[in-house]
Amino acid sequence: MAIFHFITFLFIVSIVIVFIIGAVFGFIYKKTNSLWAVIIIHSVYNLLLSIFN
């Protein structure tokens, strides 16, 4: 039962993190009015996750 709680907690935390990152990307898009800025930042974010994860 504890493992189920742990997995559920990680799932909820992941949803919150993805929501925050999406909000930040949306804010950057509104400020720059450029999808390329968001694409580049997203690529750098994925690169950093690949390196440090």
N, C-alpha and C positions, 0 to 999 in steps of 0.2 A: 504494500500500500504506500509506503514511503517513496518508492521509486516513481509511482504514478504522480504523487504530489510534486516531486522534484521535476519531472518532465513537464507537467502542467505549468509550474512556475517558470521554467525556462521558456516555454512557449509564450506566456504572457509577457515576459521581459522582452522577448524578441519582437513581439507586436509593438510594444511601446517604443523600442529603439527604431524600428522601421518607420513608425509614424513620425517620430521626431526628425529623423533624417529626411523623410519626404516633405515635412513642413519647411525644413531649412532649404531644401532644393527648390521648393515652390517660392519661398521668399527670395532666393537668389535669382530665380527666373523673373519674378516681378520687378526686382530692382534693376537687373541688367537688360531685360527684355530680349534675352538671347538664350536659345536652347543650347547652343554650343558651350556656354559657360557651365551649365549644369552637366552636360555630357563629360566635359573635361574633369570637373570636380568629382563626378561619379567614378570615372576611370581611375583617378588618383586614389580615391577612397578604396576601390576594389583592389588596387595594387598594394596599398598599405595593409589591408586585411590579409592579402595573400602572403606578404612578407612576414608580418608579425603574428600570424595565427598559426 
